[in-house]
Amino acid sequence: MMPSLFLAHGSPMLAIEDTAYTRFLESLGQTYKPKAIVIFTAHWETEMLTISSIDGTYETIYDFGGFPPELYAVKYPARGSQILASLLKEKFAEAGIAAHLDTSRGLDHGSWTMLSKMYPKADIPVIQLSVNPFLPPEKQYRIGEALRGLGQENILVIGSGVTVHNLRILNWGQTEPEAWAVAFDDWLIDKIEKQDIESLFNYEKLAPNAKLAVPRPEHFVPLYIAMGSGSGPAKVIHRSYDLGTLSYLCMEF
C-alpha cells in the first residue's frame, strides 16, 4: 500500500548535494518500494493533461542554466511503461478528464533530481505527467482524485512542486526562514490536517501572504493533485526552508 506524496523539488542542486533534505529523500526511498511511480511535475506545463508513454529509457532533461558542470553529468536512466500510461489515460477518461499520451519527452528536473536521491538505481518504472497551472484548485484536486486507489496497487503517486516558491525574493545565504513564508505554510498545514477543502480551494483569498508565496501557481498545484489522489489522513513528513523563503514542506496523504 502506497500513500500519495507531495514533495518539494527545490533547487536542481539537490541531485548532487548532501543535506538534511536530500538525506530525507534517501530515507523516503528506503521506506517506500513501489512497483511504479506516477509523478506530476511543475516543470512540464500543457493545456491538456499529458502522460509520458515510452517503454524505453528516458532522456535526462537539464531544463536550467548556470549550475556546476557535475550537475549536468548526472543521468537518471529510468524507463517508462506504455501499459501503465494507457491505464492512467483510461482512468482520466472515466472521470471525464481529457488526456494526451506523449512518446518522446524526457524527465525534467522536477522529477529526476528527487528520484535520483530516492531511487538511485533508476530501476522503478516512471510515468511523468504535466500540469496546467491555470486550472482552478478544484480541478487540480479532481485530477488527483481520478487516480485514487493506485496506492492499493503499489503505485506511488507524487506531486512534485513547492508551496512557497518566489524566486524573485530569495535571500542568498539566509538560513532562517522568513516569518511570512512560515505563516503561509502554517495555514496550509492547518487546513489540510482539518480537511478543510473549501478553504484550500480558496487559498488565494484566505491564506496569509498568498500572493508572495505563490506568484505563479505551477509549483503549487501539484499539492492539490497529490491531496486528491490520497486516501489516508494527511501528515507533514518534512519541513525546512532554504534561502529564507524557499519551502521544502513535504506532505503524505
N, C-alpha and C positions, 0 to 999 in steps of 0.2 A: 504494500500500500504506500503510494507516494502522496505527499502533500502538494499543494501549489505554492510556488515561491515568488516573491518579488525581491530581486537582488539589484543592488547598485553597482553599475559597471564603472562609474567614476572615470579616472584618468586611464588612458591606454597603458601607462607605465605599470599598472598593477600586474601586467603579464611578466615583468622582469624584476619586480620589487619583492622584498621580504619585509612585510609589515604585519601589524596585528590583523588588518583586514584580509590580506592575502592568506594568512595562516587560518583565519576563519573559513575562507573559501575552501582551503585544502581539507579542513576538518569536515566541512559540509559534504564534500565529495566522498569522504570515508563513511559518513553517516548514511547517505542515500546511494544505492546502487540500482539505478533504473535500467530497464531494458531498452529505453529510448528517451530522448529529450526533445521537447517541443518548446522553442524559445521565441518570444516576441521581442524584437529589438527596436529600440528607439532610433537606430541609425539606418533603418530601411523604411522610408515613407512612400506609400502609394495610396491612390484614391480608393481603389478596390483592394480588399484584403488579399494578399498574395502569399502563397505557400511554396517553399522551395521543394522541388521534386526531382531529385537526382539519385541514382544508385551508385555513382562513383564517389570520388573523393572531392571535397570542396576545395576551391581556391581560398587562400587566406587573403582577405582584403585589408589593405593598410589605408583606411579612409581617414588619415590625419597627417599632419606635417610638423616638422621641427623637433622631432624626438631623436634620441640617440640611435646610432646605427644598429646596435644589438636588438632593439625592439623590432626593426624591420627584418631581422634574421629569423624571428620566431615563426614557425609554421605550425598550423593546427590541422592536420590532415584527417579530420573526421569524415565519415561517409554519411550519405543521406539514405532515404528509403522512399521510393516511389509508392510502395504499398501503403505505408503509413500516411504519406501526403494525400493520397486519394481517399483514405479513410477520413482524414480531417476535413477534406472538402465535402464529403458526404454528410458529416456531422453538421457543418455550417449550413449546407443546403436544407437539412431537416429543420434548422432553426430559422430559415428564411434569410440567411446571410449569404450574399454572393461572394465567391472566392475564385481566384485565378491561380493556376499552377505555373511556377517558373522553373525552367530546366537548366539555367545557366549561371545564376548569381552565386557568388561565394559567400563565405561567412565574414561579416563585418566585425568591427572591434566591440560592438555591443554584445556579441556572442563569444568570439574566440578568446578574448582576454580573460574573461571569467572562467570559461570552460577549460582553458589550459591550466588553470590552478586547481579546479575541482576534479577534472578527469584528464590528467596529463598524458595518458596513453592514447587518447583520442579513439577509444575502442567502443564507444557507445554511439549508435546512430543518432543524428541530429536533424531535426526539421526546423528550419528558421522561417519565421513569419514576419510580415511587415505590419506597420501601424499606420493608421490615418489619424493624425493629431487633431484634425478639425471635427471629428465626430464628438458629440457630447458624452460626458461620463457615463450616462445611462447605456448608450450603445456600446461603449467600450466594455462595460460590465457584461452586456449580453453576449458579446463575442467570447469572453471567457466562459460564460455560463454554458455556451454551446458545447464546450469541451469537458464539462463537469462529468466525473466518473472515469476519466483516463487514469487517475491515480490508482484506481482499483485494478487496472491492467498493468500496473508497474511502470507507467509512463509519467515522467516528471515534466510538469508544465512550469515554465519560468517566464516571468515578465521582467525584462532587463531594461532598467531606466535609472532615474534618480529623482527623489522627491524635491529637494531644494537644489536647483540647477540654474544658476545665473552666472555665467562665465564673465560677465562684464564687471562684477563686483567681488571677484575673488581677492583675497588678501594674502599675497605671497609671503610665506614664512610664518604666518599666524597659526598657532597650534590650538588655541581656544576658539570654540565656535561663537559666532555672533548670536546674541540673545534672540533676535527676530527669527533667525533660522531655526533655532531650538523651539521657539514658540509655535512655529508652523508645524513642525513635526509632532510636537506635543498634542496639538489639536487633532492631527490626523490619527495618531495612535489612539487617542481617547474615543474618537468617533468609530474607528474600526473595531476596537475592543467592545464597544457598546452596540455594534452592528447598526449604527445609525446611518443607514444607506442614503436616506434622503438628504441629510446634511452633507454627506460626502459628495453627492451628485451636485450640490450647490456650493462647493468649496470656494469658488471664485468670489462669492458674496459673503460667505460666513467665516472662512478661515482667516486668521490674522496673518497679515503680510503676504497674502496670496499672490499679488502681482510681483512682488520682489522674488518670491520663491519660485514662481512658475511664469516667467515672462513669455514663454512659448511652451505648449503642453506636450511636445513629442516625447520628452523623457518622463513625463508624469503619467501619461495614460496607461503604460504597462502595469501600473499599480492596480487599476480597475480591472484589467484583463485577468491578472493573477487572482484578484479577490473574487471575481465571478467564477473562475474555474475551480476554486477551492470548495471543500465541503466540510471542513472541520473548523474549530474555533481558531481565531487569529491570535498570533503572538509575535512579539518582537524577537528576532533571533540574533540581530546585531545592530548596534547603533554607535556610530562615530562620525567625526567630521574632519575635513581636510581644508586647508587654505581659508579657514574662517567660516565659509558658507557652503561648501560642497558636502552634501549629506551622504552618508553611507548607511542609511537606515535600510534594514532588510526585514521582511515580514514573511511569516509562514501561515498559510491558510489551509 
